[in-house]
Every structure is written in C-alpha cells, then in structure tokens.
Amino acid sequence: MPHSIHTKNIAERMRWLAELGAEHSRIFASPEAYLQRRRYQAEHPTAILAFKCMDGRIHLPYITKTPLGIIQPFRNLGGAFDIGWPHLGELVTHEVLRAVEAGRRVLILVTYHHSRGERSRGCSGFDFDLEAARSSAFAFRRQLESVFGSDHQTVYPLVVGIETDEDALTLHWDRGTAIDLATFESADCDEADRCDELFFIRSGRVIAHGSGAELKFGGGQVLGKDAMDTVGSVAQYFSSDGKLILYACNIGGGQSRSFFQSLANRLGIQVCGFSNGVRWSVSWDARRRIIKRGIAPKPGDPIGGPLPEPDVCAKPKT
Ligand SMILES: [Zn+2]
C-alpha cells in the first residue's frame, strides 16, 4: 500500500521519513547519479534556480522529470520573496554569478501554486488566494528584472504556476499571456501551426555580415567552410515559415542572392537582405524601434527612421 504510512503512529512515521531521507541521500550520492547529473548539465547548460513555496507537494524535479540536484531551490512560506531581504539578494546574486562566470545562462523559475479542484488545497501561505499568490510571483519577477535586467539575454525570470492536482505547470510570458501545460497538448498543440507559433522563432533581424565561408554576428564570427553548417545547427529553433533579415551584410556585388539562398537552404527559412549598397551598418534601438546611428544604405537615408524593407529574399530550396 503506497499510502499506508498515513495510518501509522507518529514514531513509525518519523522512522519512515528518516529512512526515506537516507535512501534519497544514498541514491543522490551514488556514482551513477553523480555522473547522470554531470551529463545532464553538459547537455543542458542553462542553470535553473527555482523560488517556491515550502509546501511539500511542490517537487519540481519530480514534476519536470529533471534529475535531483539540477534545479537549485529557494523555499519560503507561500513562495513569497523579496530581493531586499537581508542575505537573499546576496545569495541569489552569488548563484547567478557563479553560473554566468562558468559561461551558463540562468533560468529563474518564480513559482506559485494552487489546486484546480479545491481552493483549500491551494497555498495556505496566501490564504488560498490564487490571485494574491500569482501577484506576488510577478512582483518578485519585476525585482529580479531590476537586478539582472529586463532584456533577459543572460538571466530569464519566468513566472510558473504549479497546479498540484495534476502536477501541471502554467508558463507565463507576462500577466496576460500564458501556456497552461495541463490543457496544452489537447487544446493548443494538436495543430502544428499553433505549436510552431508558441515555440519557434518567426522572424529575426540580424545585424550581421557574411559570405559563404564567413559569418559575423555582433562580436562573434564563424570562419571557414563549416560556417554554413555551424549556422545550420540553429535551424531547429525557427518556425517553418520563419524569416530572417540580414542588415549590415556587405557581400553585394551580385553575390547576395546566392548567399541568401544558401543561408535559406541551410536554415530552412526565408532569408532576406539588400542587393544594392548592402555595405552599411546600423545601431538599432529595439525599444523605440528606430536606427540610432549607422551608415545608411543610400546617402540621405534618414538616421532615426525605421529599418528599411529588404529587396532580396530567398526561400529555402531542398
Ligand atoms: Zn504554498
């Protein structure tokens, strides 16, 4: 009987709990589990921190089928946190820096929990008030953004709802947009299009330069005959109807069409750019959506205007 422990007396329950702890500890410390963790981290380098309620039902490794010891937990009553608390800010910053200095990005799960079936199985830390629990999570996410930035290039704080009846997660982009994984498969992801829209990149603007054997993105570059293959490794992240626009690419001179074509073939998406006077570069203000400075494609083209529309597009040919 899996739940027979509930009918035992307190001494037996304590012994059972201690034995369970010892068993978990034995498994965790085994060479097999250690190697499995290391392998998992090598395959999935993003560090994961989770802020959650101390409620025993909130067991993220179990819910997400992640090996124990990967998700770094921070627990408190109700999963309510304030980055201004003595020591907490220091602790979180330390964890983030430790990961970042090892070249890893950081996903921070800011969780709240509730029960769909019965309000009283929700979070007692918030007096079973789902809205209050959720608001607290969003407030903490804002604090994390004020500390680690809101562009989310290195640290991504994600609000996650945990529904404990089904151990189902709800992922929140912002307060208005969320994916409820409990209903996701049947309702939303039956249609390939919908999955595509939610999970894959639809369009991108790349301030990049390249030719068949040389690609430069920002400060990085890929050189040599393998350049296209290297770029191809990101193909899986694009939606099948995705589109990429290259700015600041100077190949021009009749080569742009074949370059965009080979890139399109490799990525499996449409790749666009400029045929004429493509040798220009810009600094793009993503928030105001204007060019801050740069060399315009044609003399007299405005700085401070929107990015121009590309005139060469290549669709992938297999
Ligand atoms: Zn709770």
Residues whose N, C-alpha, C, O or C-beta is under 5 A from the ligand:
A	BS01	ZN	C53 D55 G78 C123 S124 G125
